[in-house]
Amino acid sequence: MEITFNGTLHELEAGTSIQELLDQLRLDCLQVVVEHNHNIIPRQRLAETVLNNGDTLEVIHFVGGG
Amino acid sequence: MQITVNEQNHTAPANETAGSVRDRIKADADLVIVNGFPASAEAVLNNGDQVVLIRRGEVPGADELDALLTARHTPGVHEAVKGATIGIAGVGGLGSAIAIALARTGVGHLIIADFDIVEPSNLNRQQYFVDQIGLAKVYALHDTLARINPFVRVTACHLRLTPANIKEVFGHAQVLVEAFDLADQKVMLIETFATRFPDRPIVTGSGMAGFGPANTIRTQRVANNLYLCGDGSTAAAPGTGLMAPRVGVAAHHQANAVLRLLLGKAPEDEA
């Protein structure tokens, strides 16, 4: 299946959860905001949210300082 | 024709000038502002003009002060922002500068929240003073904001923001400004607020440490209702400290993003 990940098309195994994708990309869920189909997903729901063909995913990485 | 003088409606003769209206209403004024710009005495007024007469050094009464503070505002902007409530989470380097910019702009109500105390090491970039060391930042900032614009209502919350209290503290905020220091706290705040109030914009900051070029700091729309100001990558780290210039650039990107949202304009770069 195919999803749009940060604006570009990505091939992905069917049934992959958002948490599994973050793990594959070695992204720390404590440092990223995840928007799935235009809704921001809290970290507790990343593992249970399964991606579907045609989904849009934005993963915004944050760095410290302010 | 009809004009306003110090926010009061006046009927003026057709050939009225900046000088003639001054002589008639406040002869000792030494500055005449017409539609937000200083005008010469000969400048001819037009129907609908907004005139403000100022005497330098005169401390105006409370009634007059509001009108005078708004004299340099672009007409229409003040009306749009004075009814607004903006939440600012964290009042360190980013949040203290953002609050001051929004208070000067005339935003009617600021909700500021932070658990921290003013320390000497904050003064390299945060909008506090030596005589405020040891005070809670939210109370020190409240005092400063009142000195700048006493007509801004400030709700100061001296507490640590958590998923349990964010919805309550910022329940009335129509736009939320994320101005934390730690990345995981930025993420926690955004997740919590966006889940509860998905229709309200969040303006966040990420990547403003060091002394790299100011031009790498940008305002981007990174999600449906999330605007990110910063270079996106330069973390605070040993050897890459937080400093007033770049933190100030990012803070004012955030403040301008809030202003544009309140005026119904897209904060991010025009495509």
Interface residues (C-beta under 8 A of the other chain):
Chain A: L30 Q31 V32 V33 E35 H38 N39 I40 I41 P42 R43 E58 I60 H61 F62 V63 G64 G65 G66
Chain B: G90 G92 G93 L94 G95 A179 F180 D181 L182 A183 D184 K186 V187 I190 E191 T192 A194 T195 P198 T204 G205 S206 G207 M208 A209 V222 A223 N224 L226 L228 G232 S233 T234 A235 A236 A237 L242 V247
